[in-house]
Amino acid sequence: MKPTHSPRLRRWLLAIAALIVIAALTHTAWPFLFFPRQQVDIHLNAPLAPNPGSTAVAGIAERDITPPTGIPKFGYSAWAKVADGFRTRLKARAFYLHAPGQTPMAIVQLDLGTGSLPLHHRVAERIAEKTDVPAHALSLLVTHTHSGPGQYLGSDFYNVFGSNKPGFDPALFEYLSEQIADAVIAAYASRQEARFAVGQSDIRGYTRNRSMGAWANNFPDGQYLDDDPMMAVNPTMTLLRIDQKQGDRFVPAGALSLYSIHGTAIPPFTRPYHADVWHWISGTLEDELAGTAPGFIHGAAQATHADNNPAWHTDQRGDLEAQRIGMALGEHAIQLFHSLDGQLTNKLDTAVASRQLNLLDQIDTGRFGLCERAIAGAAVAGAANGDEVFPISHLPFLKEDWPRRFFTDNCQGVKQWMLSKLQLLLPAERFPHQALFQIVRINELVIVPLPWEVTLESGNRLRNAVTDTLPAGTNWKVEVSSLANGYFGYAVTPEEYQRQYYEGGHTLYGPHTLDFLIAQSSELSRDLQQTGDINDIPRKQTFSLLTHQYFPEAQQTATPATLTAAQWNGHPAHEPGDPTTGPYWRMSLLAAPAEQLALDTLELAIHCRGQRAATDDGAALQLQWQEQQNSQDKYEVRWYPAPGQPQTGCRFAFSADPAAAPAQHSPAIP
């Protein structure tokens, strides 16, 4: 017998559902209705004339790009948190290369969630007056850490929905571009005669395929090689080694490596900035060479990672797992680096081609099935495997593997549209549409930087297609670098798209996106072989973006007296931590308000018996804002000592402005 209250219950459920829809639409629409719009104008002027020289040279430098607290973080979207400090610093590592008679180039590895086309162009604009690197020979490669800042991207869609708060932040954008440009300028200034070697080797056991059902759909009748997610990964690490001349000998100066692993070992809802596994991938090789090659720099960036997650242990995702996985990959980088000892050469043969395309225009070389405009799939809200949020990730239409069964004759095919046709109210130009394609050749290494997250099998097909365009007789090492110079969501194979996992739903321009990328990258590579370097980037560009400033204006007005008026509060206390972090010592610190405290210049350290036992350049020290206290703010500083490391008698040290005042020391650990 039907309960008498069921009609009322149904009305309540319908009302609740209606409220949810209204709330979702309001949340989606309000930045587009109320945020001001700002233009970013960029002029790509000619750089300095190259020094003719007679030998190949290289320069390497790094800069800190850790922004202040209070910035929304990119990658986990609504599940992210505003940054309140840092566990590891974020870095820009720049590599300058120039051979006589060839175009000087700069490749920059960034601890950021994604590239950005306006950021690329602003950096190129800034370096033109002080280097000989033209805009088309600059590449910004990223780690895709999900614990870095957002709000610097080139489209309203991702500035609004890629982070936990909306809007393009012009002050953050200028801060990042200035720091990155300074790294390139410093690398250019440090150029010396150099030798080079390129190597590749495979490592498995630290990544897993998070979307096996979609990946297996690439192989007819289930005839794929293995159903083990630890095997369905891109295991190849590619490394460029650079040794510089110092006196009468050459010593290791730096390395640029590529590997396929998502920057998601640090989970959603965490607050501090964090370079994720990439901190240890880069740092382990740097630490190995610190004694014999002081100042050695290792920049590690993404390859084809889109469906390849870190293989964290169940229920242990966090700092310790990021360290375990990152250090293992870093140890592999050490082996690969040393395997190149006998392969160094003074030969440097480079070439670069860059072509910017507006995907909303007619494209002379063809669209190859690319949709006329971007549409976000409902599966994006459902989140990727490993990052599910109950109950959203389990609802019909939003959950993975829920493709459209009817009305599939439009360009987007089986994609379930987020908010259905209401999405068409968002103009096509608010989605990413200006794409920079590049081919970068360094001896036998060919890098294909693309502003898409490229899946394992998509990467295989792209790599093979570009390899087929290269001259025979050379053992080419071709690798695709995801998320370089911009962000367009994902690129999956047509077969993967049919399953509509998260990656397929996030392939904005439809099921033939990969066909388009293969055709454009192959065409660009062929053009490079035939005509030499290609610069097909408009010299003047304007980006119109919805803005909201999170970067504190007080960073520019803080006085030395304010910054140096800091004091430790209480005594060190030991905490057992948890299985994801491990034990640590903590101290309370009263220092300048967070809006005045520059995280990229302050110094934290642990001093034991008059010697530095740990610095904030590693992952042993963490700073987190806690609360306002009168004219100062309260912070917590944590020290995670290495197992077996002496601790008794050690002191925390802090300086907000090392150039203005000495470090202030805490009471000793008992």
N, C-alpha and C positions, 0 to 999 in steps of 0.2 A: 504494500500500500504506500503511495507517495506521501511523504510528510507534508503537512499543510503549510509549513514555512518555506518550502523549496522555492516558490516564486520570489519571495522576499530575498532569499539567499542569492538567487540568480541575479536579482537586481543589484544587490550589494557587490557581487563579484564583477558584474559589468561596470558598475561605477568605479570600483577599484582599478579595473583594467583601463578604463577611460582616463582616470587620473594619472596612471603610469604613462600612458601614451602622451597625454598633455605635458607631463613633466619632462618626458624624453624630448618632445618637440621643442619645448621651451629651452631646455638645456642646450639643444642643438642650435637653436636659432638666435639666442640672445647676443652672442658675440657679433654675429653678422648684422644685427639690427642696431647695436648700440656702440660698438667699438669704433674709434676713429681710424681712418685709413691714412697711411703714410707712404710716400714714394721713396724708394732707394734708387738713386741715380748713380750709374757707374760709367766711367770713361776708361777704356782699356788703351792707354797710350803706349807707344813704343818704349821698350826698356833701353838700358845702356847698351852701347855697342860691345859685342863680345871681345875679350882679349884674344888676339890670334894665337899666341902661345905655340909651343912645339910638342907639348906632352899632354896626356889626359890628366885632368885634375878632378878632385872631389872634395867637398866640404860637408860637414855634418854638425848639427847643433840641435839643442832642445830648449824648450821654454815651458813653463808651468801655465796651464790654461784652466786651473781650478777657479771657478767664479765664486763670488760671495754666497753666503747662505741666503735663503729666501727665493731661490730660483726653482720653478717647476722642473721636474725631471722627465726626460723623454724615454719612450719605449714600452712602458706598461700602461700608458694612457691613463684612464681614470683610476687605475689601481696603483699609480705611482704616488709619491709623497714629495712635498716641497723639501729641498735639501736643507739640512741643519748643521752641516759640517762635512768632514771627510774622513774616510778610512785609508784610502790611498789617493795620492794626488793624480790629477789628470794632466797628460803631457802632449805637447806637439813636438815631434821629432822630424827634422827636415834633412833631406839628402840632396845635395847639389852635385850635378854631374856635367862635365863639359869636355868634349874631345875636340881637337883642332879642326876647324872647318865645319863643325856640326852645331846644331842648335843647343844652347845650354838648357838644361831641364832641372826641375826641382820636384821631388816626390816627398810629400809630407804625410806621416802617419799620425793620426789624431785619436786620442782617447775620448771619442764622442759617439753618440748613438747613431748618427748618420751624417752623410755629406749634405751640402747645401749649395745650390748653384750661385745665389747671390754672395754667399760667403767665399766661394772659389773666386768669383770675379772681383770682390773687394780686396782679397789678399793679393790678387794679380795687380790690381790698381795700385796698392800700397807699395809693392816691391819694385815697380817699374823704375822709380827714380833712383834706386840704390843697388839694383842687380841687373844682370843681362838676361834674365829669364822672361820670355814672353808669356802671355796668358795661355796660349795653346799648349805650352810645354810645362805647365803647372798641373800637378795631380794631387788631390786631397783624398787619401785613403783613410778609412776609419776602422775602429774595433767593433762598433755596434754594442758598446756597453749600454745596458739599460739603467745605469746609475749615474748618468751624466746629464747635463742641462738640456732642455729643449728651447723653443722659442726663437730660433735663429734660422728656420728653414725658409724655403722659397715659395711655399704655397700656403694659403689660408687653411686649407683642409688639414694639413699636418700641424700647423702652428696652433690650431684649435683643438684637434682631437688626438694628436700624438702624445700629449702630456696631460697632467692632471689639472692644469689651468690653461686658459686660452690666450692667444695673442702673440704676435711677433714683437720681441723686445729689442728696440733699436740700440739701446745702450749695451746690452749683452752682445749683440751682433758686432758692434764696433770694438768691444773689448776682445772678443775672440779673434776678429780679423787682425787687430793690432798685434796680439801675442803671436799668432801664427806667422804673420808677415815678418815679425822680428826674428823668429826662428829661421826663416828662409834667408833673411839678410845676414844673420850671423853665420849660417852655413856657407853662404857665398863668400863672406869675409875670411872664413877659415880654410878656404880651398888650398889644397896642396897636390903635388904630383901623387898619383895613386895607382894602385893595382886592384884588380877585380877578379871575382870568381862567382859562378852561379852553380847551385846544387839543388837536388831534390831527393827526398827520401820519405818513406811511409811510416806512419805510426797509428796504431789502432788501440782501442781499449779505453779511450777517454772521451769519445763522442758516441752518440746514438742517433738514429733516425727517429724523429718524433712523430712522423706521419707515414707509417709503414703501409697502410691501406692505399693511400694515394700513390706512393712510390711504386708499389707492386703493380698498380694499374698500367704502368709503362710496358709491362711484359705480358704478351697475350697468353691466355689460358693458364695463368699462374706460373709460366715457365721462367721465373726469375731465379737467380743464382742461389739466394739464401733468404730465409725469412728472419734472420737475426738482425735486430736494429743496430747492433754494434758493428755489423759488417756493411750495412747500407749507408756508408758515409764516404766522404772524400778524405782519404787518409794522408794525402800528399802535403808535405811541408816544402815550400820553395823558399830559398834563401839567397840573397845577393850579399856577398862579403866584400868589404872595402877596406884595404890597408893603405895608410898614408905614409909618405916619406917623412921621416924625422931624422935629421942629420944625414948619416950615410946608410941608413937602413929603413926598411918599411915595417911598420907595426900596425896591428889591428886598430881600426878607427871606428868601424860601425858595421851594422848589418840591417838589412831590410828583409823581413820574412812575411810570408802569406800562409794562412792556415784557415780551415773551415770549422768554425765553432761559434755558436751563438754566445753573445755576452750576457748570459742569463743564469750563471751559477749563483749570483746574488739575487734573491727573490723579490717579488713585488712587496710593497708596503715598507721597505727599508728606507731610511732617510739620508744617510751620509753619501756624498759623492764616492764613487768606487770605480776603478778601471776593470773590475771583475777579473776573470782568469788572465786577461792580457797583462795585468800588472806583473804577474809572476812569469809569464812567457817572455816578456821583454827583460825583466829584472834578473832572472836566473842566469842568462847569458852575460848580462852586464856584470853581475857579481863574480862570475867565473873569471872574467878578464880584468877585474879591477886592479889586481896586483901587478900584472904585467903590462896592461894597457890602460892607464888612468884616463878617465874621460870617455871611454868606449861607450857607444850608444847603439842600442838595439830597438828598432821599431817593428812591431809585429801587427799586421793588419788582416782584414777579412779576405778570404777567398770565396768559395761557393757554400755558404753556411746555412741557407734559408730553412732547410728541414733537418739540420744537424745541431742537436743540443749538446751541452756538456753532459757527460754520463755521471751525474751526481748519484751518490748512494741514497736509497730511499730514506726519507725523513731526515736527511742530514744536509740538505741544500743550504748553503750559506758560506761564510768566510773560510772555514777550514776546508770545505770541499773545493771552493774556488782555488785555494792555495794548493791543495793536493793535485788537482788537474792541471793548473797552470804551471806548477813546478815540474811535473812530469813532461809536459810539452816543452818547457824551457830546457830541461836536461836533453831532450831530443835535439833541440836547436844547438846545444853545445856540441853534440856529436857531429851534427851536420856541418857546423862551422869549422871544426877541426879537420873534418874529412876533406876540406878544400885547401889545406895547407900547401899541397903540391900543385895546385891548379891555378894559382894566381898569375895574372897576365897584365902587362901594361897596355894591352889593346882595349880600346873602348870604342865600340861602334854603336851609335844611338840613332834613333829616329822617332818622331812623334807625330801623330795625326789627331786633330780634334775637330769635331763637327757638331754644332749645336742645331737641334731640330725643334721646331714648334709642332707638337703632336696635334694641335688643333687646326693646323694649316694643311693644305695639299702638299704632299712630299714628293719631290720629283722622282726619287728612286722607288716610290711605291710604299704602300702601307702594309701589304702582305697580311691582310685580314685584321689589322689593328683597329679597334673600335674608334668611333669618331669622338667619343668623350669618355671620361672615367666614371665608373659606378662602383661604389663600395658594396661588397657582399654582406649578407646577414651573418655569415660565419665569422666575420671579423669580431663581432660583439661576443661570439661564443668563446673566443680566445684559442690560443694554440695548446696542443697537448703539453701537459706539464704546468700550465698556467690557468687551468680551469677555475672558474668562480661559480660556486653554487648559489642559486639554481640556474643562472643565466646560461652557462655552458651546456646545460642539459635540456634546454627547451627546444621544442620543434622549431624548425627553420633556422634557429641560431646554432644548434649543435653541428658538429662536423658530420660529413657524409649525409647531407640532406639536400641534394641537388633538386632543382626545379624539374618536375616531370611533364608539365604542360606549358604551353606558350614559350617554347624554347627557340623560336625562330628569329629572335632579335640577335644583335651582334654579341650580347653578353651570354647567350646560350643558356646553360643550365644554372647560372648564378641566381640565387635568391637575393633580391635587392633589399638592402637596408632601408627601412621605412617606405618600401615600395616606390611608387612613382613620385612621392613627395621629394625624393632625392633630386629630381629634375629641377626643383625650385632653386637649388644651388647652382649658379652658373658654372659652365664648364671651365672657365678661366680661374676659378677658385681652387680647382684641383691642380696638382702638378702637371705641367704640360711642356715646359722648356727643358729638354734633355740634352746633356752633353755626352757624346760618344767619343771615346779615345782608344787609340792603340799606342802603346809605349814599348819601344824595343831597346833593350840594353844587352848588347852582345847576343847570346842565344836565348836570353829571357824575353818573353813577350807578355806584357801585362795588358789585360783588357778591362779597364775600369768602367763600371756601369752603375748608374744610380738606381738599380733594382736589387732586391734580395733574391739571389739566384739559388734555386734548389740543386741538389746533387745531380740529378739526371739532366736538368736544364744546363747546368755547367758543363757536363760531359759533351752535350751536343754543341754548345757554343765553342768549347775548346777545340773540338774536332773540326768544326767548320772554319775557324780562324787558322788552324794548323794547315788545312788544305790550301789556303791562299799563300802560304809562305814558300820561298824557294827550296827546292830539294837540296840535299847534301849537308844539311845542318841538323844537329840533334836539338831541335827547338824545344824549349820548356815554356809552354803557354799556360797562363793561369788567369782566370777571371777574378776580379776584385769587386765584390758586392758593395753597394751603397756609396760608391765613390762620387764625389762632386755633386750630389743631389739625392733626392728620395722620391721614388715612384711606387712604393709598396713592393709587391712580390712579382717574380716571373717564374711560372711553373710550366711544365709541358702541357700540351693539349690533353693528354691522357690523365695527368694529375688534376687538371682543371675539372674534368668530368665528375670527380668524386666530391668536390667542394669541401675539402678540409679547410682549415684556417688559411693556409697558403693560397689555395685557389680562390677563396672568397676575397682575399686581399690582392689579387691580381687585377688591378683597376681597369685595365684597357682590354680585358676579354681574353678568350681562350687562345688567340693567336699572337699574344704578346711575345712569346719566345720566337716565333717565326720572324717577327719584325726585328727583334734584337739580333738574331743570327744573320739576317739579310743585311742589316745596316752595319754590323761589326765586320762582316766578311767584305762588304763593299769598301769600307774604310781601309781595311787592311790591304786590299788589292790596289786601291788608289795610292796608298803609301809606298808600295813597291814600285809603282809606275812613275809617280811624279815627285817623290820625296816628301819632306815634311808638309803637313797640311794645317793651315790655320783658317778654319771656317767658323769663326766666332764673331758676331757683331761687335764692333768697337764701342758702341754706345747702347746701353740698355737701361730700362726702368722696371722696377718691381714694385707693384702696388699691393700693400699688405695691411691687414687689420692689426692694430698695435695696442700693446699694453706693457708698460715698463715695470719690471720686477727688480731689475738691477738697481741697487741703492745709489741715489745721487750723492749721499754722504761719503762715498768712497773717495770722491775728489776733494772733500772739504775737511777731512780728518786732520787734526794737528798732531805733531809729534808728542806734545804734552799729554793729549788725550790717549794716544796709542800706548805710551810707555807707562801709564799709570795702571799697572796690573799687579795683582797679588794672588798668591796661593792661599787657599782657605782650608784650614783643617790639616789632617795628616793622611798619608796614603792608606787606602783600605783595599784589602784583597777580596776579590769576588770569584766564585767558582765558575761563573759563566754558564754556558749550556753546550750540548754536543755540537752545535753549529759554530760556536765562537771560540770555545776553550776558555781557560781561566785568565784573569787579568788583574792588574792593579789600577785603581782609579784615584784621581785627585780632582778637587773642585777648584776652579780658577775664576777670579773676578777680573774682567778685562774690558776693553772698549766695547761699546754697543756693536751688535752684529753688523749693522748697516755701515759701520766705519772700519771693521776689521777685514783686511784683505787676506784671504786664505792663501793666495799664491805667493805672498812674501813673508808671512809670519814663519817663525821657526819653533818647532818642538823637538826636544831631545831627551834622552835619558843619560845622565852622567854617573858613572860608577868609578870610584877611586880616581877621580880627576880626568877620566877618559870617556869619550862618547861611546856608549854601548848600543844605542839605537837612535835613529833620526826619523823625521817624518817623511823622508824620501822613500822609505820602505812601507811596509804594512803593519809595523809593530806598534805604531802610535795612532790614536784616533781622537779627533776633536769633535765635540757635539755641543751646540747651543742648548741651554736649558730654560732660562727665564731672564726677564729683566729685573735688575735690582738697583733702584735709584739711578745714578748716573753711569753705572756699569752694568754689564750683563754677566750672568753666571754661565759657565761652561763646564763640561766634564771632559777631562783628558784621561784616556785609557792607555795602558801599556800592556801589550800581549807579549810577554817574554818567550823566547825560544825554549824548548824543553832543555832542562839542565843549565840554563843560563843563570849565573849568580845574580841575586837580587838584593840581598841585605846591604844596606848602606847606599843604595842607588837613589838618585834624586831626579825628579822631573825638572826640566828647564824650558822656559818660554820667553820668546821675544817677539813682540808685534812688529817691530821695526829694527832688525839687526844692525842696520847702518847708523841708527840714532842712539841706541842704548844697549848695554850688555844684557845677557839672558838673566832672568830671575829664577832662582832655584827653590824648589819645595823642600820641606822637611824630608829627612832620609827615611827610606823604607826600613822598618825595624827588623 
